[in-house]
Amino acid sequence: MNSIIGIALFASVFFGQSAHAQCNPDESLKTSVTTLADGFNFVKSYTIAAPANKESVEFSYVFTKGTQYMLTLADAGSANSIVVTLYDSERRKVASNKIQGTIASALVYPCNATGIYYMEFSFDAGSSRCGASALGFKK
């Protein structure tokens, strides 16, 4: 019985680590997303990797009223294939970087209400499903 538990534990650790190793954006990609427009201050960066069994990955952050937020995006494989959809604290869609089929490499959102905002990242069809994003703000 102990050997079965040991094998299961080993497999979960081994396979859990290899799944994360599949998406490892290089330093140049991470640097490109952390280069924000003038006046924006860097807050946080994200590795964007949608698991094979999910269409998207989500992060949250508290936004403050009267502040502009910028999300920059870069795909490890092809340009502009990461779609970010921003939802407010009530899960209402407030912004997206995909407009009429065109995907922008950044999204700027002027926050009108303080609260938790949800950033849902998904990938356009045929993309590498690996990339990076950075969040910045300015008052």
C-alpha positions as CSV (number, residue, x, y, z in Angstrom):
1,M,0.0,0.0,0.0
2,N,2.8,2.4,0.9
3,S,4.5,1.8,-2.5
4,I,1.2,2.7,-4.3
5,I,1.0,6.0,-2.4
6,G,4.7,6.6,-3.1
7,I,4.2,6.1,-6.8
8,A,1.2,8.3,-6.9
9,L,3.0,11.1,-5.0
10,F,6.1,10.8,-7.3
11,A,3.9,10.9,-10.4
12,S,2.0,14.0,-9.3
13,V,5.2,15.8,-8.4
14,F,6.9,14.8,-11.6
15,F,4.1,15.4,-14.0
16,G,3.0,18.6,-12.2
17,Q,6.5,20.1,-12.7
18,S,6.7,19.0,-16.4
19,A,3.4,20.6,-17.2
20,H,4.7,23.9,-16.0
21,A,8.0,23.5,-17.8
22,Q,6.1,23.4,-21.1
23,C,5.5,27.2,-20.9
24,N,8.5,29.1,-19.9
25,P,8.7,32.5,-21.7
26,D,12.3,33.5,-22.2
27,E,13.7,36.7,-20.7
28,S,13.3,38.8,-23.9
29,L,9.6,38.1,-23.9
30,K,9.3,38.9,-20.2
31,T,11.3,42.1,-20.8
32,S,9.1,43.1,-23.7
33,V,5.9,42.9,-21.7
34,T,7.3,44.8,-18.7
35,T,8.2,47.8,-21.0
36,L,5.1,49.9,-20.4
37,A,4.0,53.2,-22.0
38,D,5.3,56.4,-20.6
39,G,3.9,57.3,-17.2
40,F,2.8,53.7,-16.3
41,N,4.4,52.0,-13.3
42,F,5.0,48.3,-13.3
43,V,2.9,46.3,-10.8
44,K,3.1,42.6,-11.7
45,S,3.9,40.1,-14.5
46,Y,2.2,36.9,-15.3
47,T,3.1,33.8,-17.2
48,I,0.1,32.9,-19.3
49,A,-0.3,29.2,-19.9
50,A,-3.7,27.8,-20.5
51,P,-3.8,24.1,-19.5
52,A,-4.7,21.6,-22.2
53,N,-8.1,20.9,-20.5
54,K,-9.1,24.6,-20.2
55,E,-9.7,27.4,-22.7
56,S,-8.4,30.2,-20.5
57,V,-6.5,31.2,-17.3
58,E,-7.6,33.9,-14.9
59,F,-6.0,36.2,-12.4
60,S,-7.4,38.9,-10.2
61,Y,-6.2,42.2,-8.9
62,V,-7.7,45.1,-6.9
63,F,-8.1,48.2,-9.2
64,T,-8.6,51.6,-7.7
65,K,-11.1,54.2,-9.0
66,G,-9.4,57.1,-10.9
67,T,-6.4,55.0,-11.9
68,Q,-5.6,53.9,-15.4
69,Y,-4.3,50.3,-15.8
70,M,-2.4,48.8,-18.7
71,L,-2.0,45.2,-19.6
72,T,0.7,44.3,-22.1
73,L,0.8,40.9,-23.8
74,A,3.2,38.8,-25.8
75,D,2.9,35.3,-27.1
76,A,5.9,33.0,-27.1
77,G,5.0,31.7,-30.6
78,S,3.3,34.3,-32.7
79,A,2.5,38.0,-32.4
80,N,-0.8,39.1,-30.8
81,S,-2.6,35.8,-30.2
82,I,-3.4,36.3,-26.5
83,V,-6.8,37.7,-25.8
84,V,-7.5,39.3,-22.4
85,T,-11.0,40.0,-21.2
86,L,-11.4,42.2,-18.2
87,Y,-14.3,41.7,-15.8
88,D,-15.4,43.9,-12.9
89,S,-16.2,42.6,-9.4
90,E,-19.7,41.6,-10.5
91,R,-18.2,39.6,-13.4
92,R,-19.4,42.1,-16.0
93,K,-17.2,42.4,-19.1
94,V,-15.6,45.9,-19.1
95,A,-12.9,45.7,-21.7
96,S,-11.0,43.4,-24.1
97,N,-8.0,43.7,-26.4
98,K,-9.9,41.8,-29.2
99,I,-12.0,44.3,-31.2
100,Q,-13.7,43.3,-34.4
101,G,-11.4,40.3,-34.8
102,T,-8.2,42.3,-34.3
103,I,-6.0,41.5,-31.2
104,A,-4.0,44.4,-29.8
105,S,-0.8,43.8,-27.9
106,A,-2.0,46.0,-25.0
107,L,-5.1,47.1,-23.2
108,V,-5.6,50.3,-21.3
109,Y,-8.5,50.6,-18.9
110,P,-9.5,53.7,-16.9
111,C,-11.0,52.4,-13.7
112,N,-14.3,53.9,-12.6
113,A,-14.9,51.8,-9.5
114,T,-12.6,50.4,-6.9
115,G,-12.9,46.6,-6.5
116,I,-11.5,43.2,-7.6
117,Y,-11.1,42.9,-11.3
118,Y,-10.7,39.6,-13.1
119,M,-8.3,39.2,-16.1
120,E,-9.2,36.2,-18.2
121,F,-6.5,35.3,-20.7
122,S,-7.3,33.0,-23.6
123,F,-5.5,32.2,-26.9
124,D,-6.5,32.7,-30.5
125,A,-6.8,29.4,-32.5
126,G,-3.5,27.9,-33.6
127,S,-1.3,29.8,-31.1
128,S,1.4,28.3,-28.9
129,R,-0.8,28.7,-25.7
130,C,2.2,30.2,-23.9
131,G,3.1,33.9,-23.3
132,A,3.5,36.6,-20.7
133,S,1.6,39.7,-19.6
134,A,2.4,42.7,-17.3
135,L,0.1,44.9,-15.4
136,G,0.9,48.6,-14.8
137,F,-0.9,51.7,-13.6
138,K,-0.8,55.5,-13.6
139,K,-2.8,58.1,-11.7
